[in-house]
Amino acid sequence: MEEVQVVEEAARKPKNTLTIRGLDDATIERLKARARSRKRSLEADLRDLLTHTSRQPLVLDALAEADRIAAMTPTIVSQADGGLLACAGGES
């Protein structure tokens, strides 16, 4: 009886639908081949692909963090010549 209840509860949950228009035939065929290679339906494979991808951090987040760190770096610090520093270190 518990299985039936779980199925009934799942059936009552609203399902969202996503329609993607304008994919070329070659892209669709590659996606179908990808699903077949995993022995899955196209729908199941795309669902997992989209779910996994949506959980990945955005590249823009990493770029924004890099910009934030760069903004904290003083701009008036002069760059030293590594060779000069090595020579100066040996003359102590």
PDB file of N, CA, C and O in Angstrom:
ATOM      1  N   MET A   1       0.808  -1.197   0.000  1.00  0.00           N
ATOM      2  CA  MET A   1       0.000   0.000   0.000  1.00  0.00           C
ATOM      3  C   MET A   1       0.854   1.264   0.000  1.00  0.00           C
ATOM      4  O   MET A   1       0.448   2.278  -0.568  1.00  0.00           O
ATOM      5  N   GLU A   2       2.015   1.222   0.619  1.00  0.00           N
ATOM      6  CA  GLU A   2       2.845   2.419   0.683  1.00  0.00           C
ATOM      7  C   GLU A   2       3.294   2.856  -0.711  1.00  0.00           C
ATOM      8  O   GLU A   2       3.343   4.051  -1.001  1.00  0.00           O
ATOM      9  N   GLU A   3       3.622   1.888  -1.577  1.00  0.00           N
ATOM     10  CA  GLU A   3       4.059   2.226  -2.931  1.00  0.00           C
ATOM     11  C   GLU A   3       2.972   2.984  -3.682  1.00  0.00           C
ATOM     12  O   GLU A   3       3.247   3.958  -4.382  1.00  0.00           O
ATOM     13  N   VAL A   4       1.748   2.530  -3.528  1.00  0.00           N
ATOM     14  CA  VAL A   4       0.634   3.170  -4.217  1.00  0.00           C
ATOM     15  C   VAL A   4       0.481   4.607  -3.728  1.00  0.00           C
ATOM     16  O   VAL A   4       0.215   5.510  -4.521  1.00  0.00           O
ATOM     17  N   GLN A   5       0.647   4.818  -2.429  1.00  0.00           N
ATOM     18  CA  GLN A   5       0.514   6.148  -1.867  1.00  0.00           C
ATOM     19  C   GLN A   5       1.609   7.065  -2.416  1.00  0.00           C
ATOM     20  O   GLN A   5       1.332   8.216  -2.753  1.00  0.00           O
ATOM     21  N   VAL A   6       2.838   6.577  -2.511  1.00  0.00           N
ATOM     22  CA  VAL A   6       3.940   7.370  -3.036  1.00  0.00           C
ATOM     23  C   VAL A   6       3.668   7.753  -4.488  1.00  0.00           C
ATOM     24  O   VAL A   6       3.877   8.900  -4.882  1.00  0.00           O
ATOM     25  N   VAL A   7       3.210   6.803  -5.271  1.00  0.00           N
ATOM     26  CA  VAL A   7       2.895   7.070  -6.675  1.00  0.00           C
ATOM     27  C   VAL A   7       1.779   8.093  -6.776  1.00  0.00           C
ATOM     28  O   VAL A   7       1.845   9.004  -7.602  1.00  0.00           O
ATOM     29  N   GLU A   8       0.759   7.953  -5.950  1.00  0.00           N
ATOM     30  CA  GLU A   8      -0.346   8.903  -5.979  1.00  0.00           C
ATOM     31  C   GLU A   8       0.133  10.302  -5.605  1.00  0.00           C
ATOM     32  O   GLU A   8      -0.286  11.282  -6.221  1.00  0.00           O
ATOM     33  N   GLU A   9       1.012  10.408  -4.594  1.00  0.00           N
ATOM     34  CA  GLU A   9       1.534  11.715  -4.201  1.00  0.00           C
ATOM     35  C   GLU A   9       2.376  12.315  -5.323  1.00  0.00           C
ATOM     36  O   GLU A   9       2.292  13.514  -5.590  1.00  0.00           O
ATOM     37  N   ALA A  10       3.176  11.495  -5.973  1.00  0.00           N
ATOM     38  CA  ALA A  10       3.999  11.979  -7.084  1.00  0.00           C
ATOM     39  C   ALA A  10       3.120  12.433  -8.243  1.00  0.00           C
ATOM     40  O   ALA A  10       3.438  13.410  -8.921  1.00  0.00           O
ATOM     41  N   ALA A  11       2.037  11.741  -8.466  1.00  0.00           N
ATOM     42  CA  ALA A  11       1.136  12.094  -9.565  1.00  0.00           C
ATOM     43  C   ALA A  11       0.457  13.436  -9.313  1.00  0.00           C
ATOM     44  O   ALA A  11       0.101  14.130 -10.265  1.00  0.00           O
ATOM     45  N   ARG A  12       0.272  13.810  -8.058  1.00  0.00           N
ATOM     46  CA  ARG A  12      -0.381  15.079  -7.733  1.00  0.00           C
ATOM     47  C   ARG A  12       0.560  16.272  -7.843  1.00  0.00           C
ATOM     48  O   ARG A  12       0.104  17.407  -7.980  1.00  0.00           O
ATOM     49  N   LYS A  13       1.868  16.031  -7.786  1.00  0.00           N
ATOM     50  CA  LYS A  13       2.819  17.137  -7.903  1.00  0.00           C
ATOM     51  C   LYS A  13       2.742  17.728  -9.303  1.00  0.00           C
ATOM     52  O   LYS A  13       2.690  16.995 -10.292  1.00  0.00           O
ATOM     53  N   PRO A  14       2.734  19.043  -9.383  1.00  0.00           N
ATOM     54  CA  PRO A  14       2.707  19.644 -10.730  1.00  0.00           C
ATOM     55  C   PRO A  14       4.039  19.412 -11.434  1.00  0.00           C
ATOM     56  O   PRO A  14       5.104  19.511 -10.824  1.00  0.00           O
ATOM     57  N   LYS A  15       3.966  19.111 -12.694  1.00  0.00           N
ATOM     58  CA  LYS A  15       5.165  18.896 -13.509  1.00  0.00           C
ATOM     59  C   LYS A  15       5.375  20.123 -14.372  1.00  0.00           C
ATOM     60  O   LYS A  15       4.429  20.657 -14.950  1.00  0.00           O
ATOM     61  N   ASN A  16       6.603  20.561 -14.455  1.00  0.00           N
ATOM     62  CA  ASN A  16       6.925  21.697 -15.306  1.00  0.00           C
ATOM     63  C   ASN A  16       7.343  21.193 -16.672  1.00  0.00           C
ATOM     64  O   ASN A  16       7.925  20.116 -16.803  1.00  0.00           O
ATOM     65  N   THR A  17       7.043  21.972 -17.671  1.00  0.00           N
ATOM     66  CA  THR A  17       7.376  21.616 -19.034  1.00  0.00           C
ATOM     67  C   THR A  17       8.256  22.701 -19.618  1.00  0.00           C
ATOM     68  O   THR A  17       8.010  23.890 -19.416  1.00  0.00           O
ATOM     69  N   LEU A  18       9.274  22.292 -20.337  1.00  0.00           N
ATOM     70  CA  LEU A  18      10.185  23.217 -20.999  1.00  0.00           C
ATOM     71  C   LEU A  18      10.205  22.872 -22.473  1.00  0.00           C
ATOM     72  O   LEU A  18      10.449  21.723 -22.843  1.00  0.00           O
ATOM     73  N   THR A  19       9.953  23.851 -23.308  1.00  0.00           N
ATOM     74  CA  THR A  19       9.982  23.645 -24.749  1.00  0.00           C
ATOM     75  C   THR A  19      11.166  24.415 -25.313  1.00  0.00           C
ATOM     76  O   THR A  19      11.342  25.601 -25.033  1.00  0.00           O
ATOM     77  N   ILE A  20      11.969  23.733 -26.105  1.00  0.00           N
ATOM     78  CA  ILE A  20      13.121  24.380 -26.738  1.00  0.00           C
ATOM     79  C   ILE A  20      12.889  24.342 -28.238  1.00  0.00           C
ATOM     80  O   ILE A  20      12.788  23.270 -28.835  1.00  0.00           O
ATOM     81  N   ARG A  21      12.807  25.504 -28.833  1.00  0.00           N
ATOM     82  CA  ARG A  21      12.570  25.599 -30.269  1.00  0.00           C
ATOM     83  C   ARG A  21      13.861  25.950 -30.983  1.00  0.00           C
ATOM     84  O   ARG A  21      14.774  26.529 -30.395  1.00  0.00           O
ATOM     85  N   GLY A  22      13.925  25.598 -32.245  1.00  0.00           N
ATOM     86  CA  GLY A  22      15.022  26.051 -33.090  1.00  0.00           C
ATOM     87  C   GLY A  22      16.284  25.217 -33.025  1.00  0.00           C
ATOM     88  O   GLY A  22      17.325  25.657 -33.514  1.00  0.00           O
ATOM     89  N   LEU A  23      16.233  24.023 -32.438  1.00  0.00           N
ATOM     90  CA  LEU A  23      17.418  23.159 -32.452  1.00  0.00           C
ATOM     91  C   LEU A  23      17.548  22.536 -33.834  1.00  0.00           C
ATOM     92  O   LEU A  23      16.566  22.071 -34.413  1.00  0.00           O
ATOM     93  N   ASP A  24      18.762  22.530 -34.352  1.00  0.00           N
ATOM     94  CA  ASP A  24      18.938  21.926 -35.672  1.00  0.00           C
ATOM     95  C   ASP A  24      18.924  20.403 -35.556  1.00  0.00           C
ATOM     96  O   ASP A  24      19.147  19.852 -34.479  1.00  0.00           O
ATOM     97  N   ASP A  25      18.664  19.745 -36.656  1.00  0.00           N
ATOM     98  CA  ASP A  25      18.530  18.288 -36.680  1.00  0.00           C
ATOM     99  C   ASP A  25      19.795  17.584 -36.197  1.00  0.00           C
ATOM    100  O   ASP A  25      19.714  16.562 -35.514  1.00  0.00           O
ATOM    101  N   ALA A  26      20.951  18.117 -36.542  1.00  0.00           N
ATOM    102  CA  ALA A  26      22.215  17.480 -36.134  1.00  0.00           C
ATOM    103  C   ALA A  26      22.357  17.477 -34.616  1.00  0.00           C
ATOM    104  O   ALA A  26      22.819  16.493 -34.038  1.00  0.00           O
ATOM    105  N   THR A  27      21.965  18.567 -33.972  1.00  0.00           N
ATOM    106  CA  THR A  27      22.036  18.644 -32.510  1.00  0.00           C
ATOM    107  C   THR A  27      21.099  17.626 -31.886  1.00  0.00           C
ATOM    108  O   THR A  27      21.472  16.928 -30.943  1.00  0.00           O
ATOM    109  N   ILE A  28      19.899  17.541 -32.404  1.00  0.00           N
ATOM    110  CA  ILE A  28      18.925  16.582 -31.875  1.00  0.00           C
ATOM    111  C   ILE A  28      19.438  15.158 -32.046  1.00  0.00           C
ATOM    112  O   ILE A  28      19.311  14.345 -31.131  1.00  0.00           O
ATOM    113  N   GLU A  29      20.008  14.845 -33.192  1.00  0.00           N
ATOM    114  CA  GLU A  29      20.537  13.498 -33.420  1.00  0.00           C
ATOM    115  C   GLU A  29      21.681  13.179 -32.471  1.00  0.00           C
ATOM    116  O   GLU A  29      21.785  12.053 -31.985  1.00  0.00           O
ATOM    117  N   ARG A  30      22.556  14.173 -32.198  1.00  0.00           N
ATOM    118  CA  ARG A  30      23.649  13.941 -31.244  1.00  0.00           C
ATOM    119  C   ARG A  30      23.105  13.693 -29.843  1.00  0.00           C
ATOM    120  O   ARG A  30      23.616  12.840 -29.118  1.00  0.00           O
ATOM    121  N   LEU A  31      22.067  14.439 -29.461  1.00  0.00           N
ATOM    122  CA  LEU A  31      21.458  14.237 -28.146  1.00  0.00           C
ATOM    123  C   LEU A  31      20.788  12.860 -28.047  1.00  0.00           C
ATOM    124  O   LEU A  31      20.862  12.196 -27.013  1.00  0.00           O
ATOM    125  N   LYS A  32      20.139  12.446 -29.133  1.00  0.00           N
ATOM    126  CA  LYS A  32      19.534  11.106 -29.150  1.00  0.00           C
ATOM    127  C   LYS A  32      20.603  10.025 -29.046  1.00  0.00           C
ATOM    128  O   LYS A  32      20.428   9.042 -28.326  1.00  0.00           O
ATOM    129  N   ALA A  33      21.709  10.206 -29.763  1.00  0.00           N
ATOM    130  CA  ALA A  33      22.805   9.224 -29.708  1.00  0.00           C
ATOM    131  C   ALA A  33      23.385   9.157 -28.302  1.00  0.00           C
ATOM    132  O   ALA A  33      23.705   8.079 -27.802  1.00  0.00           O
ATOM    133  N   ARG A  34      23.518  10.321 -27.672  1.00  0.00           N
ATOM    134  CA  ARG A  34      24.025  10.372 -26.297  1.00  0.00           C
ATOM    135  C   ARG A  34      23.103   9.588 -25.369  1.00  0.00           C
ATOM    136  O   ARG A  34      23.572   8.810 -24.539  1.00  0.00           O
ATOM    137  N   ALA A  35      21.795   9.789 -25.507  1.00  0.00           N
ATOM    138  CA  ALA A  35      20.824   9.078 -24.670  1.00  0.00           C
ATOM    139  C   ALA A  35      20.878   7.575 -24.941  1.00  0.00           C
ATOM    140  O   ALA A  35      20.862   6.774 -24.007  1.00  0.00           O
ATOM    141  N   ARG A  36      20.943   7.192 -26.222  1.00  0.00           N
ATOM    142  CA  ARG A  36      21.007   5.758 -26.562  1.00  0.00           C
ATOM    143  C   ARG A  36      22.253   5.114 -25.960  1.00  0.00           C
ATOM    144  O   ARG A  36      22.194   3.986 -25.470  1.00  0.00           O
ATOM    145  N   SER A  37      23.389   5.829 -25.993  1.00  0.00           N
ATOM    146  CA  SER A  37      24.634   5.258 -25.463  1.00  0.00           C
ATOM    147  C   SER A  37      24.540   5.022 -23.960  1.00  0.00           C
ATOM    148  O   SER A  37      25.277   4.206 -23.408  1.00  0.00           O
ATOM    149  N   ARG A  38      23.647   5.726 -23.312  1.00  0.00           N
ATOM    150  CA  ARG A  38      23.433   5.552 -21.870  1.00  0.00           C
ATOM    151  C   ARG A  38      22.222   4.655 -21.582  1.00  0.00           C
ATOM    152  O   ARG A  38      21.828   4.454 -20.433  1.00  0.00           O
ATOM    153  N   LYS A  39      21.647   4.123 -22.672  1.00  0.00           N
ATOM    154  CA  LYS A  39      20.459   3.258 -22.570  1.00  0.00           C
ATOM    155  C   LYS A  39      19.322   3.968 -21.823  1.00  0.00           C
ATOM    156  O   LYS A  39      18.683   3.402 -20.936  1.00  0.00           O
ATOM    157  N   ARG A  40      19.096   5.212 -22.212  1.00  0.00           N
ATOM    158  CA  ARG A  40      18.065   6.031 -21.581  1.00  0.00           C
ATOM    159  C   ARG A  40      17.223   6.683 -22.661  1.00  0.00           C
ATOM    160  O   ARG A  40      17.613   6.747 -23.827  1.00  0.00           O
ATOM    161  N   SER A  41      16.077   7.158 -22.254  1.00  0.00           N
ATOM    162  CA  SER A  41      15.256   7.923 -23.192  1.00  0.00           C
ATOM    163  C   SER A  41      15.874   9.312 -23.350  1.00  0.00           C
ATOM    164  O   SER A  41      16.618   9.780 -22.488  1.00  0.00           O
ATOM    165  N   LEU A  42      15.556   9.948 -24.450  1.00  0.00           N
ATOM    166  CA  LEU A  42      16.041  11.309 -24.685  1.00  0.00           C
ATOM    167  C   LEU A  42      15.549  12.227 -23.570  1.00  0.00           C
ATOM    168  O   LEU A  42      16.307  13.050 -23.058  1.00  0.00           O
ATOM    169  N   GLU A  43      14.295  12.086 -23.200  1.00  0.00           N
ATOM    170  CA  GLU A  43      13.723  12.934 -22.154  1.00  0.00           C
ATOM    171  C   GLU A  43      14.454  12.757 -20.823  1.00  0.00           C
ATOM    172  O   GLU A  43      14.795  13.742 -20.168  1.00  0.00           O
ATOM    173  N   ALA A  44      14.693  11.518 -20.426  1.00  0.00           N
ATOM    174  CA  ALA A  44      15.377  11.268 -19.150  1.00  0.00           C
ATOM    175  C   ALA A  44      16.803  11.801 -19.178  1.00  0.00           C
ATOM    176  O   ALA A  44      17.273  12.382 -18.199  1.00  0.00           O
ATOM    177  N   ASP A  45      17.492  11.604 -20.300  1.00  0.00           N
ATOM    178  CA  ASP A  45      18.877  12.069 -20.398  1.00  0.00           C
ATOM    179  C   ASP A  45      18.940  13.595 -20.365  1.00  0.00           C
ATOM    180  O   ASP A  45      19.798  14.166 -19.692  1.00  0.00           O
ATOM    181  N   LEU A  46      18.039  14.251 -21.086  1.00  0.00           N
ATOM    182  CA  LEU A  46      18.018  15.715 -21.077  1.00  0.00           C
ATOM    183  C   LEU A  46      17.635  16.259 -19.707  1.00  0.00           C
ATOM    184  O   LEU A  46      18.174  17.276 -19.269  1.00  0.00           O
ATOM    185  N   ARG A  47      16.714  15.592 -19.033  1.00  0.00           N
ATOM    186  CA  ARG A  47      16.313  16.024 -17.687  1.00  0.00           C
ATOM    187  C   ARG A  47      17.520  15.996 -16.754  1.00  0.00           C
ATOM    188  O   ARG A  47      17.765  16.953 -16.020  1.00  0.00           O
ATOM    189  N   ASP A  48      18.280  14.883 -16.786  1.00  0.00           N
ATOM    190  CA  ASP A  48      19.461  14.785 -15.933  1.00  0.00           C
ATOM    191  C   ASP A  48      20.533  15.789 -16.337  1.00  0.00           C
ATOM    192  O   ASP A  48      21.184  16.382 -15.477  1.00  0.00           O
ATOM    193  N   LEU A  49      20.719  15.980 -17.634  1.00  0.00           N
ATOM    194  CA  LEU A  49      21.713  16.933 -18.122  1.00  0.00           C
ATOM    195  C   LEU A  49      21.379  18.350 -17.644  1.00  0.00           C
ATOM    196  O   LEU A  49      22.255  19.064 -17.155  1.00  0.00           O
ATOM    197  N   LEU A  50      20.133  18.749 -17.783  1.00  0.00           N
ATOM    198  CA  LEU A  50      19.723  20.084 -17.357  1.00  0.00           C
ATOM    199  C   LEU A  50      19.797  20.241 -15.839  1.00  0.00           C
ATOM    200  O   LEU A  50      20.204  21.291 -15.341  1.00  0.00           O
ATOM    201  N   THR A  51      19.406  19.205 -15.111  1.00  0.00           N
ATOM    202  CA  THR A  51      19.475  19.263 -13.647  1.00  0.00           C
ATOM    203  C   THR A  51      20.916  19.408 -13.184  1.00  0.00           C
ATOM    204  O   THR A  51      21.216  20.249 -12.338  1.00  0.00           O
ATOM    205  N   HIS A  52      21.810  18.589 -13.736  1.00  0.00           N
ATOM    206  CA  HIS A  52      23.222  18.639 -13.371  1.00  0.00           C
ATOM    207  C   HIS A  52      23.834  19.989 -13.738  1.00  0.00           C
ATOM    208  O   HIS A  52      24.553  20.586 -12.937  1.00  0.00           O
ATOM    209  N   THR A  53      23.554  20.461 -14.929  1.00  0.00           N
ATOM    210  CA  THR A  53      24.112  21.724 -15.400  1.00  0.00           C
ATOM    211  C   THR A  53      23.623  22.894 -14.567  1.00  0.00           C
ATOM    212  O   THR A  53      24.382  23.824 -14.298  1.00  0.00           O
ATOM    213  N   SER A  54      22.379  22.858 -14.161  1.00  0.00           N
ATOM    214  CA  SER A  54      21.823  23.976 -13.388  1.00  0.00           C
ATOM    215  C   SER A  54      22.440  24.078 -12.002  1.00  0.00           C
ATOM    216  O   SER A  54      22.359  25.127 -11.363  1.00  0.00           O
ATOM    217  N   ARG A  55      23.054  23.001 -11.533  1.00  0.00           N
ATOM    218  CA  ARG A  55      23.687  23.014 -10.205  1.00  0.00           C
ATOM    219  C   ARG A  55      25.142  23.465 -10.246  1.00  0.00           C
ATOM    220  O   ARG A  55      25.747  23.679  -9.196  1.00  0.00           O
ATOM    221  N   GLN A  56      25.704  23.611 -11.416  1.00  0.00           N
ATOM    222  CA  GLN A  56      27.096  24.037 -11.557  1.00  0.00           C
ATOM    223  C   GLN A  56      27.197  25.543 -11.337  1.00  0.00           C
ATOM    224  O   GLN A  56      26.304  26.295 -11.729  1.00  0.00           O
ATOM    225  N   PRO A  57      28.295  25.983 -10.705  1.00  0.00           N
ATOM    226  CA  PRO A  57      28.450  27.433 -10.528  1.00  0.00           C
ATOM    227  C   PRO A  57      28.634  28.111 -11.881  1.00  0.00           C
ATOM    228  O   PRO A  57      29.222  27.540 -12.799  1.00  0.00           O
ATOM    229  N   LEU A  58      28.137  29.303 -11.989  1.00  0.00           N
ATOM    230  CA  LEU A  58      28.274  30.052 -13.222  1.00  0.00           C
ATOM    231  C   LEU A  58      29.701  30.548 -13.382  1.00  0.00           C
ATOM    232  O   LEU A  58      30.330  30.955 -12.404  1.00  0.00           O
ATOM    233  N   VAL A  59      30.211  30.518 -14.587  1.00  0.00           N
ATOM    234  CA  VAL A  59      31.544  31.032 -14.863  1.00  0.00           C
ATOM    235  C   VAL A  59      31.583  32.514 -14.510  1.00  0.00           C
ATOM    236  O   VAL A  59      32.607  33.018 -14.050  1.00  0.00           O
ATOM    237  N   LEU A  60      30.486  33.203 -14.722  1.00  0.00           N
ATOM    238  CA  LEU A  60      30.438  34.632 -14.407  1.00  0.00           C
ATOM    239  C   LEU A  60      30.674  34.880 -12.929  1.00  0.00           C
ATOM    240  O   LEU A  60      31.251  35.904 -12.562  1.00  0.00           O
ATOM    241  N   ASP A  61      30.232  33.946 -12.058  1.00  0.00           N
ATOM    242  CA  ASP A  61      30.479  34.090 -10.635  1.00  0.00           C
ATOM    243  C   ASP A  61      31.977  34.070 -10.350  1.00  0.00           C
ATOM    244  O   ASP A  61      32.470  34.866  -9.551  1.00  0.00           O
ATOM    245  N   ALA A  62      32.697  33.165 -11.000  1.00  0.00           N
ATOM    246  CA  ALA A  62      34.141  33.074 -10.808  1.00  0.00           C
ATOM    247  C   ALA A  62      34.833  34.321 -11.350  1.00  0.00           C
ATOM    248  O   ALA A  62      35.773  34.825 -10.735  1.00  0.00           O
ATOM    249  N   LEU A  63      34.377  34.821 -12.493  1.00  0.00           N
ATOM    250  CA  LEU A  63      34.962  36.032 -13.063  1.00  0.00           C
ATOM    251  C   LEU A  63      34.689  37.248 -12.177  1.00  0.00           C
ATOM    252  O   LEU A  63      35.554  38.108 -12.014  1.00  0.00           O
ATOM    253  N   ALA A  64      33.507  37.314 -11.616  1.00  0.00           N
ATOM    254  CA  ALA A  64      33.179  38.419 -10.713  1.00  0.00           C
ATOM    255  C   ALA A  64      34.056  38.365  -9.470  1.00  0.00           C
ATOM    256  O   ALA A  64      34.500  39.400  -8.974  1.00  0.00           O
ATOM    257  N   GLU A  65      34.304  37.165  -8.969  1.00  0.00           N
ATOM    258  CA  GLU A  65      35.183  37.014  -7.804  1.00  0.00           C
ATOM    259  C   GLU A  65      36.604  37.430  -8.149  1.00  0.00           C
ATOM    260  O   GLU A  65      37.266  38.082  -7.342  1.00  0.00           O
ATOM    261  N   ALA A  66      37.083  37.068  -9.326  1.00  0.00           N
ATOM    262  CA  ALA A  66      38.423  37.477  -9.762  1.00  0.00           C
ATOM    263  C   ALA A  66      38.502  38.993  -9.869  1.00  0.00           C
ATOM    264  O   ALA A  66      39.500  39.589  -9.466  1.00  0.00           O
ATOM    265  N   ASP A  67      37.469  39.617 -10.402  1.00  0.00           N
ATOM    266  CA  ASP A  67      37.431  41.082 -10.497  1.00  0.00           C
ATOM    267  C   ASP A  67      37.431  41.714  -9.105  1.00  0.00           C
ATOM    268  O   ASP A  67      38.088  42.731  -8.882  1.00  0.00           O
ATOM    269  N   ARG A  68      36.699  41.114  -8.176  1.00  0.00           N
ATOM    270  CA  ARG A  68      36.643  41.635  -6.810  1.00  0.00           C
ATOM    271  C   ARG A  68      38.020  41.593  -6.162  1.00  0.00           C
ATOM    272  O   ARG A  68      38.440  42.552  -5.513  1.00  0.00           O
ATOM    273  N   ILE A  69      38.721  40.476  -6.342  1.00  0.00           N
ATOM    274  CA  ILE A  69      40.057  40.330  -5.776  1.00  0.00           C
ATOM    275  C   ILE A  69      41.030  41.296  -6.439  1.00  0.00           C
ATOM    276  O   ILE A  69      41.855  41.911  -5.764  1.00  0.00           O
ATOM    277  N   ALA A  70      40.936  41.432  -7.748  1.00  0.00           N
ATOM    278  CA  ALA A  70      41.811  42.357  -8.475  1.00  0.00           C
ATOM    279  C   ALA A  70      41.591  43.791  -8.013  1.00  0.00           C
ATOM    280  O   ALA A  70      42.536  44.576  -7.937  1.00  0.00           O
ATOM    281  N   ALA A  71      40.349  44.131  -7.704  1.00  0.00           N
ATOM    282  CA  ALA A  71      40.050  45.485  -7.242  1.00  0.00           C
ATOM    283  C   ALA A  71      40.685  45.772  -5.887  1.00  0.00           C
ATOM    284  O   ALA A  71      40.922  46.935  -5.559  1.00  0.00           O
ATOM    285  N   MET A  72      40.963  44.749  -5.100  1.00  0.00           N
ATOM    286  CA  MET A  72      41.591  44.932  -3.790  1.00  0.00           C
ATOM    287  C   MET A  72      43.112  45.032  -3.895  1.00  0.00           C
ATOM    288  O   MET A  72      43.774  45.412  -2.929  1.00  0.00           O
ATOM    289  N   THR A  73      43.662  44.699  -5.043  1.00  0.00           N
ATOM    290  CA  THR A  73      45.110  44.725  -5.236  1.00  0.00           C
ATOM    291  C   THR A  73      45.573  46.152  -5.470  1.00  0.00           C
ATOM    292  O   THR A  73      45.058  46.830  -6.360  1.00  0.00           O
ATOM    293  N   PRO A  74      46.555  46.627  -4.672  1.00  0.00           N
ATOM    294  CA  PRO A  74      47.040  47.994  -4.874  1.00  0.00           C
ATOM    295  C   PRO A  74      47.621  48.153  -6.276  1.00  0.00           C
ATOM    296  O   PRO A  74      48.310  47.264  -6.775  1.00  0.00           O
ATOM    297  N   THR A  75      47.341  49.283  -6.899  1.00  0.00           N
ATOM    298  CA  THR A  75      47.821  49.512  -8.263  1.00  0.00           C
ATOM    299  C   THR A  75      49.141  50.259  -8.294  1.00  0.00           C
ATOM    300  O   THR A  75      49.771  50.324  -9.349  1.00  0.00           O
ATOM    301  N   ILE A  76      49.592  50.831  -7.166  1.00  0.00           N
ATOM    302  CA  ILE A  76      50.828  51.604  -7.168  1.00  0.00           C
ATOM    303  C   ILE A  76      52.045  50.773  -6.788  1.00  0.00           C
ATOM    304  O   ILE A  76      53.143  51.317  -6.667  1.00  0.00           O
ATOM    305  N   VAL A  77      51.881  49.498  -6.603  1.00  0.00           N
ATOM    306  CA  VAL A  77      53.008  48.628  -6.292  1.00  0.00           C
ATOM    307  C   VAL A  77      53.770  48.382  -7.588  1.00  0.00           C
ATOM    308  O   VAL A  77      53.205  47.895  -8.567  1.00  0.00           O
ATOM    309  N   SER A  78      55.062  48.724  -7.585  1.00  0.00           N
ATOM    310  CA  SER A  78      55.851  48.520  -8.803  1.00  0.00           C
ATOM    311  C   SER A  78      56.286  47.071  -8.893  1.00  0.00           C
ATOM    312  O   SER A  78      56.527  46.413  -7.881  1.00  0.00           O
ATOM    313  N   GLN A  79      56.381  46.595 -10.091  1.00  0.00           N
ATOM    314  CA  GLN A  79      56.817  45.225 -10.328  1.00  0.00           C
ATOM    315  C   GLN A  79      58.339  45.194 -10.304  1.00  0.00           C
ATOM    316  O   GLN A  79      58.991  45.981 -10.991  1.00  0.00           O
ATOM    317  N   ALA A  80      58.900  44.297  -9.524  1.00  0.00           N
ATOM    318  CA  ALA A  80      60.357  44.196  -9.417  1.00  0.00           C
ATOM    319  C   ALA A  80      60.881  43.197 -10.428  1.00  0.00           C
ATOM    320  O   ALA A  80      60.194  42.243 -10.793  1.00  0.00           O
ATOM    321  N   ASP A  81      62.084  43.424 -10.867  1.00  0.00           N
ATOM    322  CA  ASP A  81      62.756  42.494 -11.770  1.00  0.00           C
ATOM    323  C   ASP A  81      63.282  41.341 -10.932  1.00  0.00           C
ATOM    324  O   ASP A  81      64.079  41.555 -10.019  1.00  0.00           O
ATOM    325  N   GLY A  82      62.849  40.125 -11.227  1.00  0.00           N
ATOM    326  CA  GLY A  82      63.281  38.948 -10.461  1.00  0.00           C
ATOM    327  C   GLY A  82      64.787  38.776 -10.474  1.00  0.00           C
ATOM    328  O   GLY A  82      65.370  38.342  -9.480  1.00  0.00           O
ATOM    329  N   GLY A  83      65.420  39.109 -11.583  1.00  0.00           N
ATOM    330  CA  GLY A  83      66.881  38.990 -11.666  1.00  0.00           C
ATOM    331  C   GLY A  83      67.569  39.947 -10.721  1.00  0.00           C
ATOM    332  O   GLY A  83      68.556  39.578 -10.085  1.00  0.00           O
ATOM    333  N   LEU A  84      67.078  41.158 -10.613  1.00  0.00           N
ATOM    334  CA  LEU A  84      67.661  42.140  -9.694  1.00  0.00           C
ATOM    335  C   LEU A  84      67.493  41.693  -8.248  1.00  0.00           C
ATOM    336  O   LEU A  84      68.399  41.853  -7.430  1.00  0.00           O
ATOM    337  N   LEU A  85      66.323  41.131  -7.941  1.00  0.00           N
ATOM    338  CA  LEU A  85      66.100  40.657  -6.588  1.00  0.00           C
ATOM    339  C   LEU A  85      67.034  39.506  -6.244  1.00  0.00           C
ATOM    340  O   LEU A  85      67.523  39.423  -5.118  1.00  0.00           O
ATOM    341  N   ALA A  86      67.286  38.617  -7.203  1.00  0.00           N
ATOM    342  CA  ALA A  86      68.172  37.485  -6.962  1.00  0.00           C
ATOM    343  C   ALA A  86      69.601  37.985  -6.712  1.00  0.00           C
ATOM    344  O   ALA A  86      70.289  37.483  -5.824  1.00  0.00           O
ATOM    345  N   CYS A  87      70.045  38.979  -7.500  1.00  0.00           N
ATOM    346  CA  CYS A  87      71.396  39.542  -7.324  1.00  0.00           C
ATOM    347  C   CYS A  87      71.493  40.260  -5.993  1.00  0.00           C
ATOM    348  O   CYS A  87      72.485  40.123  -5.277  1.00  0.00           O
ATOM    349  N   ALA A  88      70.487  41.009  -5.668  1.00  0.00           N
ATOM    350  CA  ALA A  88      70.522  41.772  -4.418  1.00  0.00           C
ATOM    351  C   ALA A  88      70.521  40.858  -3.225  1.00  0.00           C
ATOM    352  O   ALA A  88      71.103  41.187  -2.191  1.00  0.00           O
ATOM    353  N   GLY A  89      69.885  39.723  -3.345  1.00  0.00           N
ATOM    354  CA  GLY A  89      69.827  38.776  -2.231  1.00  0.00           C
ATOM    355  C   GLY A  89      71.173  38.119  -1.974  1.00  0.00           C
ATOM    356  O   GLY A  89      71.458  37.718  -0.846  1.00  0.00           O
ATOM    357  N   GLY A  90      71.994  38.005  -2.989  1.00  0.00           N
ATOM    358  CA  GLY A  90      73.297  37.355  -2.823  1.00  0.00           C
ATOM    359  C   GLY A  90      74.358  38.275  -2.274  1.00  0.00           C
ATOM    360  O   GLY A  90      75.428  37.798  -1.894  1.00  0.00           O
ATOM    361  N   GLU A  91      74.116  39.584  -2.212  1.00  0.00           N
ATOM    362  CA  GLU A  91      75.104  40.548  -1.753  1.00  0.00           C
ATOM    363  C   GLU A  91      75.001  40.875  -0.282  1.00  0.00           C
ATOM    364  O   GLU A  91      75.632  41.836   0.160  1.00  0.00           O
ATOM    365  N   SER A  92      74.245  40.135   0.499  1.00  0.00           N
ATOM    366  CA  SER A  92      74.043  40.520   1.876  1.00  0.00           C
ATOM    367  C   SER A  92      75.278  40.585   2.679  1.00  0.00           C
ATOM    368  O   SER A  92      75.225  40.903   3.868  1.00  0.00           O
TER     369      SER A  92
END
